[in-house]
Amino acid sequence: MKLAFSLIATAIAACLATASPTSHARVGQDDVAALLLRHDYATLERSLSAVQQEFEAGQLTELELKRAFEPFAALADAQALQAVREWVAQSPDSYVAHLALGLSYRVQGSDARGRKYWEDTTPEQRKGMLQNFALAEPELRRSITLTAKPYLSLLNLMSIAANMGNRPVLNATLVMANEALPDNRAARLQYARYLLPRWSGSSYDKLDAFVAQSRAQGVAEGTLLQIQAIELNDRGQVLSAEHHGTRAREFFRQALQLARQAGDIKGFRASYLASAIKHVCKEDGTDRDEPICQAAQGDAPAATTKPLTSAGNPGQDMAHAVVMPAVDHFEGVRTEYAWLALRHPGATRTSQALLPQDGRVYDLLSVTTTDSHELKLYFDITAFAAP
């Protein structure tokens, strides 16, 4: 068996070595397992680093980036996981190695918890989640400092923060994901789902405020429609659970209609509107022939305004201020500090000042980094600043 794994890995390495830079060679699930068991970390490093570089250059979409790292989400073999740990130990400054390990632990934690509400999970499930998240978080936090656009690391940290009820980190990861990829869809949809009332500290009002702020930032209309569809689907679920079937179906139908208007990009309905599909589009186990039950094809409507894509380091001045989400003041300030801890680990705050300017409100943090650099960081806190 070991010989077979070795032969497979050798063949994979040869194919990747001869692929041109523009051929987009990828390692799949079987490839990753074989390369890990052969301890061929160099091939993994080359392939996955190329993927990350293409993403940062705008040559790959966020969906393509996620697919490239999916094999690590499915790793369950103890020997393979040990190999990922060895890869990290041998390459402590490798972004893709830390991401791969953190992603693997995060998925194991999510799987251990299951999909039930927290009060319906067992102590064993909670323990499994907490243990794996405790292993995942340091790897993901470390990875953030190792590349310019750690988008996938931020998505995984967002999931951990939500499950742990850490709203400041949840907010901060969204802010940083928007900085890494201003026109992203996955981070915003994931964040929107965590604003549903079923999550501690969330509400429909917060979700509506998020939509309003996103629209003001120039987020694509298709993404806004999908966020609103998520809310309508959840409202339908609540009414259905309370045995208000007729009203529930109204919300479900509205959710499906918005999804159709958005173009159902990348299977959105199947991922986020399962309840709507079940109550409106399924009957006696068969699909109903209704327009809203058919996935629309094509692109979503374009953004009405241009997304924020100005060059510069986040927070370096008012023009590049870090835009805080629409939350209350207490949570907003804690979100600032969470952003600082992720972006500049170990930095010490030395002063803080409030700066009103042209109808907006900024918070200026002066900090000292771990290498003794003095930084001034600007945060746009208009969304939660007191009037």
C-alpha positions in Angstrom: 0.0 0.0 0.0 2.8 2.4 0.9 4.5 1.7 -2.5 1.2 2.4 -4.3 0.9 5.8 -2.5 4.5 6.6 -3.4 4.0 5.8 -7.1 0.8 7.9 -7.2 2.5 10.9 -5.5 5.5 10.6 -7.9 3.3 10.8 -10.9 1.4 13.8 -9.5 4.6 15.6 -8.8 5.8 15.0 -12.3 2.6 16.4 -13.8 2.7 19.4 -11.7 6.4 20.1 -12.4 5.8 20.1 -16.1 2.6 22.2 -16.0 3.0 25.7 -17.3 2.3 28.7 -14.9 -1.0 29.4 -16.8 -2.3 25.8 -16.8 -3.9 26.2 -13.4 -2.7 22.7 -12.2 -4.6 21.7 -9.0 -4.1 18.9 -6.5 -7.3 17.1 -5.8 -8.4 15.1 -2.7 -6.6 11.9 -3.7 -3.5 13.9 -4.8 -3.3 15.7 -1.4 -3.6 12.5 0.6 -0.9 10.8 -1.5 1.5 13.7 -1.3 1.0 14.1 2.4 1.7 10.4 3.0 4.8 10.7 0.9 5.8 13.8 2.8 6.1 15.7 -0.5 5.4 19.1 1.0 7.4 20.9 -1.7 4.8 19.9 -4.3 1.9 21.0 -2.2 3.6 24.3 -1.4 4.3 25.1 -5.1 0.8 24.2 -6.2 -1.2 25.9 -3.5 1.1 28.9 -3.3 0.5 29.4 -7.0 -3.3 29.2 -6.4 -3.0 31.9 -3.7 -0.9 34.1 -5.9 -3.3 33.9 -8.8 -6.2 34.8 -6.4 -4.3 37.8 -5.1 -3.6 38.9 -8.7 -7.3 38.7 -9.5 -6.9 35.7 -11.8 -9.0 33.3 -9.6 -12.4 33.8 -8.1 -13.2 33.3 -4.4 -15.0 30.1 -5.4 -12.0 28.7 -7.3 -9.8 29.5 -4.3 -12.1 27.6 -1.9 -12.3 24.6 -4.3 -8.5 24.5 -4.4 -8.3 24.0 -0.6 -11.3 21.7 -0.3 -9.2 18.6 0.0 -8.0 19.7 3.4 -11.6 20.1 4.6 -12.1 16.4 4.0 -9.0 15.1 5.6 -9.8 12.5 8.3 -6.9 10.2 8.3 -4.7 10.6 11.4 -1.5 10.0 9.4 -2.4 12.6 6.8 -3.2 15.2 9.5 0.1 14.5 11.2 1.8 15.1 7.9 0.1 18.5 7.7 1.5 19.3 11.1 4.9 18.3 10.0 4.6 20.5 6.9 3.8 23.5 9.1 6.8 22.6 11.4 9.1 22.4 8.4 7.7 25.6 6.8 6.7 27.9 9.7 6.4 30.9 7.4 4.2 29.2 4.8 0.8 30.8 4.4 -0.8 27.8 2.7 0.6 25.3 5.2 -0.9 27.2 8.2 -4.2 27.7 6.3 -4.4 24.0 5.4 -3.9 22.9 9.0 -6.3 25.5 10.4 -8.9 24.7 7.8 -8.7 21.0 8.6 -9.1 21.6 12.4 -12.0 24.1 11.8 -13.9 21.6 9.7 -13.4 18.8 12.3 -14.7 21.2 15.0 -17.8 22.1 12.9 -18.4 18.4 12.2 -18.1 17.5 15.9 -20.7 20.1 16.8 -23.2 19.1 14.1 -26.0 21.2 12.7 -28.4 21.3 15.7 -29.0 24.3 17.9 -26.5 24.7 20.7 -29.0 23.7 23.4 -29.6 20.4 21.5 -25.9 19.4 21.2 -24.4 17.0 23.6 -21.5 17.7 26.0 -19.3 15.4 23.8 -20.2 17.3 20.7 -19.4 20.7 22.3 -16.1 19.3 23.6 -15.1 18.1 20.2 -15.9 21.5 18.7 -14.0 23.4 21.3 -10.9 21.2 21.2 -10.6 21.4 17.4 -11.3 25.2 17.3 -8.6 25.7 19.9 -6.2 24.0 17.5 -7.5 25.8 14.4 -7.6 29.4 15.6 -3.8 29.9 16.2 -3.0 28.4 12.8 -5.5 30.7 11.0 -4.4 33.8 13.0 -0.8 33.1 12.1 -1.6 32.6 8.5 -3.2 36.1 8.3 0.2 37.7 8.8 1.8 35.7 6.0 0.1 37.0 2.9 -1.5 40.1 1.5 -5.0 38.8 1.0 -5.7 35.9 3.5 -9.3 35.7 2.4 -9.9 32.0 3.0 -8.3 32.2 6.4 -10.7 34.9 7.3 -13.7 32.9 6.2 -12.7 30.1 8.5 -12.0 32.4 11.5 -15.4 33.9 10.9 -17.0 30.5 11.3 -15.2 29.9 14.5 -16.0 33.3 15.9 -19.7 32.8 15.2 -19.9 29.4 16.8 -18.0 30.7 19.8 -20.3 33.8 20.1 -17.3 36.1 19.7 -19.1 39.0 17.8 -16.1 41.4 17.7 -14.0 38.9 15.9 -16.9 37.9 13.7 -17.2 41.6 12.7 -13.5 42.1 12.3 -13.1 39.1 10.0 -15.8 40.5 7.8 -14.1 43.9 7.7 -10.8 42.3 6.7 -12.4 40.0 4.1 -13.9 43.1 2.5 -10.5 44.7 2.5 -8.9 41.6 0.9 -11.7 41.2 -1.7 -14.0 44.3 -1.9 -16.5 42.7 -4.2 -16.7 39.4 -2.3 -19.9 37.4 -2.0 -19.0 34.4 0.2 -17.9 36.5 3.3 -21.0 38.7 3.1 -23.4 35.8 2.7 -21.7 33.9 5.6 -21.8 37.0 7.8 -25.5 37.6 6.9 -26.4 34.1 8.0 -24.8 34.8 11.4 -27.0 37.9 11.8 -30.1 35.8 11.9 -31.9 35.9 15.3 -31.1 32.3 16.0 -27.5 33.4 16.7 -26.8 35.1 20.0 -26.7 38.8 19.8 -28.2 38.9 16.3 -31.5 40.3 15.0 -33.4 41.1 11.8 -32.7 44.8 12.6 -29.0 44.1 12.5 -29.3 42.2 9.2 -31.3 45.1 7.7 -28.6 47.6 8.9 -26.0 45.3 7.3 -27.9 45.4 4.0 -28.2 49.2 4.1 -24.5 49.7 4.9 -23.5 47.2 2.1 -25.7 49.0 -0.4 -24.0 52.4 0.6 -20.6 50.7 0.0 -21.6 49.8 -3.5 -22.0 46.0 -3.0 -23.4 44.3 -6.1 -27.2 44.2 -6.2 -27.2 40.4 -6.7 -25.4 39.9 -3.4 -27.9 42.3 -1.7 -30.8 40.4 -3.1 -29.3 37.1 -1.8 -28.8 38.5 1.7 -32.5 39.6 1.7 -33.5 36.2 0.5 -31.7 34.6 3.5 -33.7 36.8 5.8 -37.0 36.0 4.2 -36.2 32.3 4.2 -35.5 32.5 8.0 -38.7 34.4 8.6 -40.5 31.7 6.8 -38.9 29.0 8.9 -39.9 30.8 12.1 -43.5 31.1 11.0 -43.6 27.5 9.8 -42.3 26.3 13.2 -45.2 28.3 14.8 -47.7 26.5 12.4 -48.5 29.6 10.4 -48.1 27.8 7.1 -49.8 30.2 4.8 -47.8 33.2 5.9 -44.6 31.1 5.9 -45.1 30.2 2.3 -45.4 33.9 1.4 -42.0 34.5 2.8 -40.6 31.4 1.2 -41.9 32.5 -2.2 -40.5 36.0 -1.8 -37.1 34.4 -0.9 -37.1 32.3 -4.0 -38.1 35.2 -6.2 -35.2 37.3 -5.0 -32.8 34.4 -5.6 -34.1 34.1 -9.1 -33.6 37.9 -9.6 -30.1 37.5 -8.4 -29.4 34.8 -11.0 -28.9 32.0 -8.4 -25.2 32.4 -8.8 -23.1 29.4 -7.8 -26.0 27.3 -6.4 -27.1 29.9 -3.8 -30.6 28.5 -3.5 -29.5 25.0 -2.6 -27.0 26.3 0.0 -29.2 28.9 1.7 -32.9 28.4 0.8 -33.4 24.7 1.5 -36.6 25.4 3.6 -38.1 27.6 0.9 -37.4 24.9 -1.8 -38.9 22.2 0.5 -42.1 24.2 1.2 -42.7 25.7 -2.2 -41.0 23.6 -4.8 -41.5 20.0 -3.5 -44.7 18.1 -3.5 -45.0 14.4 -2.8 -41.3 14.1 -3.4 -41.4 15.6 -6.9 -40.4 19.1 -8.2 -43.2 21.6 -8.9 -43.1 23.3 -12.3 -43.1 26.9 -11.2 -40.8 29.7 -12.5 -39.5 30.5 -9.0 -38.6 26.9 -8.5 -36.2 26.9 -11.5 -32.7 28.2 -11.0 -32.2 31.3 -13.2 -29.0 31.4 -15.2 -26.7 34.3 -16.0 -25.2 37.1 -14.1 -26.8 39.1 -11.3 -27.6 42.8 -11.7 -24.6 45.0 -11.5 -23.8 47.2 -8.5 -25.4 50.6 -8.6 -22.2 52.3 -7.4 -18.6 51.4 -7.6 -17.3 49.2 -4.7 -14.6 50.5 -2.5 -11.3 49.5 -4.1 -9.0 52.4 -3.3 -5.3 51.4 -3.0 -3.4 51.8 0.2 -3.0 50.2 3.6 -6.2 49.8 5.7 -6.3 52.5 8.3 -3.3 54.5 7.1 -5.3 57.7 6.8 -8.9 59.0 6.7 -9.1 58.2 2.9 -8.3 54.5 3.7 -10.0 54.3 7.1 -11.2 50.9 8.3 -15.0 51.0 7.9 -16.6 49.5 11.0 -19.9 47.6 10.6 -23.3 48.9 11.8 -23.3 47.7 15.4 -23.8 49.3 18.8 -21.0 51.4 20.2 -19.7 48.9 22.7 -19.5 46.1 20.2 -18.0 48.5 17.6 -15.1 49.5 19.9 -14.4 45.9 20.7 -14.5 45.2 16.9 -11.8 47.8 16.4 -9.6 46.0 19.0 -10.3 42.6 17.4 -9.3 44.0 14.0 -6.1 45.4 15.5 -5.2 42.0 17.1 -5.7 40.2 13.8 -3.9 42.7 11.6 -1.1 43.7 14.0 -0.8 40.8 16.5 0.8 42.0 19.8 0.5 45.7 19.1 -0.1 47.9 22.1 -2.5 50.8 22.1 -0.9 54.1 23.3 -3.7 56.6 22.7 -7.2 57.0 21.2 -9.0 60.1 19.8 -12.4 60.9 18.3 -12.2 62.9 15.0 -15.4 64.3 13.4 -14.7 65.2 9.8 -17.1 66.2 6.9 -20.1 64.5 8.4 -18.3 61.3 9.4 -16.8 60.2 12.6 -13.3 58.6 12.9 -11.5 56.9 15.7 -7.7 57.4 15.7 -5.7 54.7 17.4 -2.0 55.2 18.1 -0.3 51.9 18.6 3.2 50.4 19.0 3.9 47.2 17.1 5.9 44.3 18.4 8.9 45.5 16.4 8.6 49.0 18.0 7.1 50.8 15.1 4.6 53.6 15.9 1.4 53.5 13.8 -1.6 55.7 13.6 -4.7 53.8 12.5 -8.0 55.5 11.4 -11.4 53.8 11.8 -14.6 55.1 10.3 -17.0 54.6 13.1 -19.9 56.6 11.6 -22.1 53.5 11.6 -22.1 53.3 15.4 -20.9 56.7 16.7 -23.4 58.5 18.9 -25.2 61.3 17.1 
